C-alpha cells in the first residue's frame, strides 16, 4: 500500500490499533473522563478535540491512559489555552513529554508530505481541519495514524462515526485548516 505525493512515496507497513476517545458521547461519559459535572464537560466539549487526539496518541505510543480532565488541567496550568484565541499548538505538543512521547509542532503549509511522511514512519499526526461542530469552533482536530495508497486512516473525536475514518488525499487537502500547522507525536 502506497500513497504518491509529489516526489515521495509513503507506506504504513502495518495498520496500528489506536484507541479512540469519542467526544460526541461526552454527556454519558463525562465522569469517566474525570469531569465533576456534565456542565463542566459541556463547556469544554467543542474545544477538547485537540486534547482528545493528544490523549489517543499518548495512549497508543506510551501505553499511559489518562482522563481528558487530567490533560485539560495540565494544559490550563501550562497556559496552552488562551481565551478568545484558542490552543497554543507548541504548548499542547509539549504536554506529550510528560508521558514520554515526543510532540512537535510543524508547519505543514497544506503539504500532504508533512502528514504522510511521519505517519508512514510510525508517528501519529494531529492536524486541524476547517469546520467545527458549532459556530463557535472554527476548526477541529483529527488524529491521523495510517496512510495507504488511497487514503489516510484517522480518528475524529467530534464525529459520531469518527473512529477509523478514511479520507482521501484530496479530501484531506481540501479540509486542512489555513493555520498550516500539525503536531507530530512519536515514541522517544
C-alpha positions in Angstrom: 0.0 0.0 0.0 1.5 3.3 -1.1 0.4 6.9 -1.5 2.0 9.0 -4.1 2.6 12.6 -3.1 4.8 14.8 -5.1 8.1 13.0 -5.5 7.7 11.0 -2.3 6.1 7.6 -1.9 4.8 6.7 1.5 3.7 3.4 3.2 2.4 2.5 6.6 3.7 -1.1 7.0 1.1 -2.4 9.4 -2.1 -0.6 10.4 -1.8 0.2 14.1 -4.6 -0.1 16.6 -5.1 3.3 18.1 -7.5 4.0 20.9 -10.5 6.2 20.3 -11.9 8.9 22.6 -15.4 10.0 21.4 -16.4 13.5 22.4 -19.8 13.3 20.8 -20.9 11.0 23.7 -19.3 13.1 26.5 -22.7 13.6 28.0 -22.8 10.0 29.1 -19.1 9.6 29.8 -18.1 12.9 31.5 -17.4 11.2 34.8 -15.2 8.5 33.2 -13.2 11.4 31.7 -12.7 13.0 35.1 -15.1 15.8 34.9 -17.0 16.7 38.1 -20.2 17.8 36.3 -21.9 17.5 33.0 -22.0 21.3 32.7 -18.2 21.5 33.1 -17.7 18.9 30.4 -20.1 20.6 28.0 -18.4 23.9 28.4 -15.2 22.4 27.1 -16.7 19.8 24.7 -16.1 21.5 21.4 -12.6 22.7 22.5 -11.4 19.2 23.7 -10.9 17.6 20.3 -7.2 18.6 20.2 -6.6 17.1 23.7 -8.6 14.0 22.8 -6.3 13.5 19.8 -3.3 14.1 22.1 -4.7 11.6 24.6 -5.3 8.9 22.0 -1.7 9.5 20.7 -0.1 9.3 24.1 -2.0 6.1 25.0 -1.0 4.5 21.7 2.6 5.5 21.9 3.3 5.2 25.6 0.6 2.9 27.0 -0.3 5.6 29.5 -4.0 6.2 29.8 -5.2 9.5 31.2 -8.5 11.2 31.5 -9.4 14.2 29.4 -9.8 16.3 32.5 -6.2 15.4 33.5 -5.0 16.7 30.2 -7.2 19.8 30.3 -5.8 20.6 33.8 -2.2 20.3 32.6 -3.0 22.3 29.5 -4.6 25.1 31.5 -1.7 25.1 34.1 0.7 25.4 31.2 -1.2 28.3 29.6 -1.8 26.1 26.5 -5.3 27.5 26.1 -5.7 31.2 25.5 -9.3 32.5 25.9 -10.7 34.1 22.8 -7.7 32.8 20.8 -7.6 29.0 21.2 -4.9 26.4 21.8 -1.1 27.1 21.5 0.0 24.1 19.4 3.6 24.4 20.7 2.4 24.1 24.3 -0.1 21.3 23.6 2.7 19.4 21.8 4.9 19.9 24.9 2.4 18.2 27.1 3.2 14.9 25.5 6.7 15.0 27.1 5.0 14.4 30.5 4.1 11.0 29.2 7.3 10.0 27.4 6.2 11.0 24.0 7.9 13.5 21.7 5.4 16.1 20.5 6.5 18.7 17.9 4.5 21.4 16.1 5.5 21.5 12.4 4.4 23.9 9.7 2.5 22.0 7.0 1.6 24.8 4.7 -1.1 22.4 3.4 1.7 20.0 2.2 0.4 16.4 2.4 4.0 15.1 2.8 4.2 16.9 6.2 1.5 14.4 7.3 2.2 11.3 5.2 5.9 11.0 5.8 5.9 10.9 9.6 2.8 8.6 9.6 4.5 6.2 7.2 7.4 6.1 9.7 5.2 5.1 12.6 4.4 8.5 14.1 1.0 10.0 14.6 -0.1 13.4 13.3 -2.7 15.7 14.8 -4.0 18.0 12.1 -6.5 20.8 12.2 -9.2 20.8 9.6 -11.7 23.6 8.8 -15.2 23.5 10.3 -16.1 22.5 13.8 -19.5 21.2 15.1 -20.7 24.6 16.2 -20.4 28.1 15.0 -18.1 28.8 18.0 -15.4 26.4 16.7 -13.5 27.4 13.6 -11.6 24.1 13.2 -11.5 20.7 14.6 -8.7 18.2 15.2 -8.1 14.8 13.7 -5.6 12.1 14.7 -4.0 10.5 11.6 -2.5 7.1 12.3 -2.1 5.4 8.9 -1.5 6.1 5.3 -2.3 3.8 2.4 -2.2 4.0 -1.4 -5.7 5.7 -1.5 -6.4 7.2 1.9 -5.5 8.3 5.4 -6.9 6.5 8.4 -7.9 8.8 11.2 -10.0 9.4 14.3 -12.3 12.4 14.5 -13.4 12.7 18.2 -16.2 15.1 17.4 -17.9 13.0 14.8 -20.3 10.3 15.9 -18.8 7.8 13.4 -15.3 9.2 13.8 -13.5 6.1 14.7 -11.3 4.7 11.9 -12.5 7.1 9.3 -10.9 7.2 5.8 -10.1 10.4 4.0 -8.5 10.5 0.5 -5.5 12.7 -0.1 -7.7 15.1 -2.0 -10.4 15.2 0.8 -7.8 15.9 3.4 -6.1 18.7 1.4 -9.5 20.4 0.9 -10.2 20.4 4.6 -6.8 21.3 6.1 -7.0 24.4 8.3 -5.4 27.5 7.0 -3.5 27.7 10.3 -1.0 25.5 8.5 0.4 23.5 11.4 0.3 19.9 12.6 1.5 18.2 15.8 3.7 15.1 15.2 3.8 12.6 18.0 6.5 9.9 18.2 7.9 7.4 20.6 11.0 8.7 22.4 
